[in-house]
């Protein structure tokens, strides 16, 4: 297996992850420069996430017969163009159109990159090959987002999109020059995907993903104004907070994998959701404290939030694979759509409260979404118990 080939895909995933998460740190600057309110800028996250969620399965089916390297080239070319367009757009509508293009191109790139890596790694090294690509997303959370916000603070938000466009160009050059052609793989039809998604046990697990991510993006999308109002943390402090959150998230994903292997996926998800709920409760009560005291309460809660929520999502993937091992690729793609639906729902819900001047209450809203994920976990447990009872009777 050639790691050099996969590094270009890692760079592509890093670019996509950085672009997808950095808007949260750029919210105030975007609102001010585009002359719109914070809720309107939050709806950009909603639009991006919703387009990705709906576009990913459709694009996968429509491009099933495409040679994989060609598909990666087209997707990254569109992604780079979308970032360049975002960097020069004069108004809100132009940025919205650019983000829709970015979402659809990302939805085409990531599954194709994973498919290319899986084939290149072969049966023996498939997991390792896939992890090399997904490490790009992890690195984006740790380094890409804080750097993007830092660039935005110093040079303006347009420079951030221009920087991601530059990274996309490097990835595109590497894919064209350093990667060989690869024939298309087997892709399930939309009908097969819907049939799997309609299974009650699958629906319950996917609902857990939607609600877990909705709780995250209710708060993460508006983290900058939340920290500023609740704890007096400005742009410079935000960069450090995002860096710490990214490191905690990466560590949580690794711990979640270890716990899933040793203690089981169900236990990992329950533990992760429980600790995430605790973090949201801490974030809910912190704003009633004095500004300095609120900062001391919020920062540990943010670290716990990143650690636990990403650990839970790692367990979620294992739960889905266990439900239908023969269609693992389909169930994981459904989970991807569920994650972005949750992101859209969370950002849209948060926008409602921000519009009402209640940004400090976003921790409470996230708490209710988190409680909903426990309801989905309970329903999934009931369905599983009934299935086991039916098998033994």
Secondary structure, DSSP 8 states (H G I E B T S, - for coil): --HHHHHHHHHHHHHHHHHHHHHHHHHHHHHHHHT--HHHHHHHHHHHHHHHHHHHHHHHHHTTTS-HHHHHHHHHHHHHHHHHHHHH--SHHHHHHHHHHHHHHHHHHHHHHHHHHHHHHHHHHHHHHHHHHHHHHHHIIIIIHHHHHHHHHHH-HHHHHHHHHHHHHHHHHHHHHH-----------HHHHHHHHTSHHHHHHHHHHHHHHHHHHHHHTTHHHHHHHHH---HHHHHHHHHHHHHHHHHHHHHHHHHHHHH-HHHHHHHHHHHHHHHHHHHHHHTTS-HHHHHHHHHHHHHHHHHHHHHHHHHHHHHHHHH-GGGHHHHHHHHHHHHHHHHHHHHHHHHHHHHTT-GGGHHHHHHHHHHHHHHHHHHHHHHHHHHHHHHH-
